[in-house]
Every structure is written in C-alpha cells, then in structure tokens.
Amino acid sequence: MAVSAAVPDSEVFKTLTSSGTTGAGASRIYLDKEAAGAQTKQLGATLQEVLGGLPVGKVLPGGGSGT
C-alpha cells in the first residue's frame, strides 16, 4: 500500500490510527513534534472545558503542555 504523508519519515514523532468506518480499513495520521504538541494542548483545553476546570495535570501527564 502506498503511503502519502505531509510529514517526511525522518520527522514523524507520533502515528495515530483511526478506528476506521464500516467497510473501510483504519487510516494512519502522521504527526511531527510540533503538531503532536499542538494536539495535546488542544486536547487539554477541550478536557478542561468539558470537565469544568479540573486541572489538566490530573488527566494528562505533563499538564497538557504538549511536552
């Protein structure tokens, strides 16, 4: 299977795998370090909003700082 990625192999920091959909295989999403950090930061912000201000450090290691 051919892989098309916007992130060069040498810069892949994290690979996410989707659960796929009915009749389709799982997809892979390749993230560089900057994108992975931004994703972690946004997840932390979303969790804070949903959980009503519970400190993110209690939920995400590193306090959601993306490090």
Phi, psi and omega in degrees: 000133178283143179245128176248119183224140177280345181257122178300147181311320184291345182251002180292121181256324182213142176242123177260144178239126180283165178279349182078177178233171180306124178081358180237148177282170179291149176255155176245138178240122183260126181243141170274177185298320180296314180294321179296320178296317179296320179296316179297317179298316180293321177300317178300316180296319180295316179296321178299318180296315183289321185270002174072038173093005174302130181306130184297330179301338177281342183253314183248129175302142179083007176068018178075016184280353180085010179257000000 
